[in-house]
Amino acid sequence: MFIWAATGLYMVSMDIHFIHGETLTDDKHATFNIGDATYPISELLARFPTATDIVLYKRLDTLAYQFSVTNSKQSIVVSAQNGNELSLITQSDASHIALASVAEPANIRLTKLIDLPQAMPAELSPRWLPVWQVTFDDLAATTFYIQQSTGQIVTRRHHFWRAFDWMWRFHIMDYDDGENVANPLLTVLAILAVIAIISGVVLLISRFIPVRPSGVNTAEGVAHE
């Protein structure tokens, strides 16, 4: 019960927006004028008739269209100025994006490419692969995961998120991946907790409602006769 209470206290005391990493980045550098996109959507759709989920965004110093096409899991990125397909993000590009995006100034400690599921940390979803992992040297070990094909920051992590993740696992007593909230251990302990609470309530009530021994009235009745 103590572990359950302590982990719950940590989780409710933390700002969920901070835990999700929303305050770790400053996206002012990503603003742009939509009029600078000189390559028309009509031409893009003529080249890629099955294009869906088209997004206009700023990648480094270039406006780009990102979209998906039928029968392809990878996004396609083309220049919004001339329609040319853009190359993959390099290590230097990833570092530049991370430094331009981080809210609090910090130095980069590590930049590495993750392109295989077996090399992927648990804090990252495999659907983003391949990504550049950029880790800063601050106390929270702030980490940005930048998709290699798009140059967008798809995941933000830090030590407070990692602690929150373990607190959640302890809280639901799933020490594997923290996904199973109906695991047998939690179910058994929850049932025992309910039984303990009911027993405590019954004992508390019994202290304030004394029960007379059954023989008292009988004895008084005999003496009266």
C-alpha positions in Angstrom: 0.0 0.0 0.0 2.9 2.4 0.8 4.4 1.8 -2.7 1.0 2.3 -4.3 0.5 5.6 -2.4 4.0 6.9 -3.0 4.0 6.2 -6.7 0.5 7.8 -7.0 1.7 10.9 -5.1 4.6 11.3 -7.5 2.4 11.0 -10.6 -0.3 13.4 -9.4 2.3 16.0 -8.2 4.0 16.2 -11.6 2.7 18.5 -14.4 1.7 16.0 -17.2 2.7 18.5 -19.9 6.2 18.7 -18.4 6.3 14.9 -18.2 5.3 14.6 -21.9 8.2 17.0 -22.8 6.0 19.7 -24.2 8.0 22.4 -22.3 11.4 21.1 -23.5 11.2 22.6 -26.9 10.7 26.1 -28.3 9.3 26.0 -31.8 9.6 29.7 -32.6 12.3 28.8 -35.2 9.7 26.6 -37.0 7.3 29.5 -37.9 7.0 30.3 -41.6 4.9 32.3 -44.1 2.6 30.0 -46.0 3.1 32.3 -49.1 6.7 31.1 -49.3 5.5 27.6 -50.4 5.7 28.3 -54.2 5.3 24.7 -55.3 1.5 24.2 -55.7 -0.4 21.4 -54.1 -2.0 20.7 -57.5 1.4 19.7 -59.0 2.2 17.6 -56.0 -1.0 15.7 -56.4 -0.4 15.3 -60.1 2.9 13.6 -59.3 1.6 11.6 -56.4 -2.1 10.9 -57.0 -2.4 8.7 -53.9 -0.8 11.2 -51.5 -2.6 11.7 -48.2 -2.0 13.5 -44.9 -0.1 16.3 -46.6 1.7 18.6 -44.1 3.6 21.8 -44.8 6.4 22.5 -42.3 9.8 24.1 -42.0 12.7 21.6 -42.1 15.9 23.4 -41.2 15.8 26.4 -43.5 13.6 24.9 -46.1 9.8 24.6 -46.4 8.8 21.1 -47.1 5.7 19.0 -47.8 5.5 15.7 -45.9 2.9 13.1 -47.0 2.2 9.4 -47.2 1.4 7.4 -50.3 -0.5 4.1 -50.7 1.5 0.9 -50.0 4.3 2.7 -48.4 5.1 2.9 -44.6 7.7 5.7 -45.0 6.7 9.4 -45.4 7.9 11.3 -48.5 9.3 14.8 -48.1 9.7 17.2 -51.0 10.7 20.8 -51.2 7.8 23.3 -51.1 9.8 25.6 -53.4 10.6 23.3 -56.3 9.1 19.9 -55.6 12.4 18.1 -55.4 12.6 15.2 -53.0 14.7 16.0 -50.0 17.5 13.8 -48.7 17.5 12.1 -45.3 18.5 14.1 -42.3 22.3 13.8 -41.5 23.9 13.7 -38.1 24.9 17.4 -38.5 21.3 18.3 -39.4 19.9 16.4 -36.4 22.2 18.3 -34.1 21.3 21.6 -35.7 17.5 20.9 -35.3 18.0 19.8 -31.6 20.0 22.9 -30.7 17.5 25.2 -32.4 14.6 23.5 -30.7 15.7 23.0 -27.1 14.0 25.5 -24.7 16.9 25.8 -22.2 20.4 26.2 -23.6 22.4 23.0 -23.3 25.2 21.2 -25.0 24.8 17.9 -26.9 26.4 14.9 -25.3 25.5 12.3 -27.8 24.0 12.0 -31.3 23.4 8.6 -32.8 21.2 6.9 -35.4 18.8 4.2 -34.4 17.5 2.2 -37.3 16.9 -1.3 -35.9 14.2 -2.3 -33.5 16.7 -4.3 -31.4 18.7 -1.2 -30.8 15.7 0.9 -29.9 15.2 2.0 -26.2 11.9 1.2 -24.5 11.0 4.9 -24.4 10.7 5.1 -28.2 7.9 3.7 -30.4 9.2 1.5 -33.3 6.9 3.3 -35.8 9.3 6.3 -35.8 12.3 4.4 -37.0 14.8 5.3 -38.2 15.5 8.2 -35.9 18.4 10.3 -34.6 18.7 10.2 -30.9 20.1 13.5 -29.6 20.9 13.6 -25.8 21.9 16.8 -24.0 24.2 17.1 -21.1 21.7 18.7 -18.7 20.8 17.2 -15.3 17.6 15.7 -16.8 19.4 14.1 -19.7 16.9 15.7 -22.1 16.6 13.5 -25.3 15.1 14.3 -28.6 14.2 11.7 -31.2 14.3 13.2 -34.6 12.9 11.2 -37.5 15.5 10.7 -40.2 13.1 11.1 -43.1 11.3 14.2 -42.0 13.6 16.0 -39.6 10.7 16.4 -37.1 11.1 15.8 -33.4 8.7 12.9 -32.8 9.5 12.1 -29.1 10.9 14.0 -26.2 12.2 12.2 -23.1 14.0 13.1 -19.9 14.8 11.6 -16.5 11.5 12.8 -15.0 9.6 11.0 -17.7 11.6 7.9 -17.1 10.9 8.0 -13.4 7.2 8.6 -14.1 7.3 5.5 -16.3 8.7 3.3 -13.5 6.3 4.9 -11.0 3.5 3.9 -13.3 4.8 0.3 -13.5 5.1 0.0 -9.7 1.6 1.6 -9.3 -0.1 -1.0 -11.5 2.4 -3.7 -10.6 3.3 -4.5 -14.2 7.1 -4.6 -14.3 7.4 -5.6 -17.9 6.2 -2.9 -20.2 3.6 -1.1 -18.1 0.8 -1.8 -20.5 -1.2 -4.5 -18.6 -3.4 -2.8 -16.0 -5.3 -6.0 -15.4 -2.4 -8.3 -14.4 -3.1 -11.0 -11.8 -0.8 -9.5 -9.1 -2.7 -6.2 -9.2 -6.0 -8.0 -9.2 -5.2 -10.2 -6.2 -3.8 -7.3 -4.1 -6.8 -5.1 -5.0 -9.2 -7.8 -3.8 -7.1 -8.2 -0.5 -7.2 -4.4 -0.1 -11.0 -4.4 -0.4 -11.3 -7.2 2.1 -9.0 -5.4 4.5 -11.0 -2.2 4.2 -14.3 -3.9 4.8 -12.9 -5.8 7.8 -11.6 -2.5 9.2 -15.0 -0.8 8.8 -16.7 -3.8 10.6 -14.2 -3.7 13.5 -14.6 0.1 13.8 -18.4 -0.2 14.0 -18.2 -3.0 16.5 -16.3 -0.8 18.9 -19.0 1.8 19.0 -21.9 -0.6 19.1 -21.3 -2.9 22.1 -23.1 -6.2 22.1 -24.6 -7.4 25.4 -23.8 -10.9 26.5 -26.8 -13.2 26.0 -26.9 -14.4 29.5 -27.3 -11.1 31.2 -31.0 -10.7 30.5 -31.7 -14.3 31.6 -30.0 -13.9 34.9 -31.9 -10.6 35.6 -35.2 -12.3 34.7 -34.6 -15.2 37.2 -33.7 -12.9 40.0 -36.8 -10.8 39.4 -39.0 -13.9 39.7 
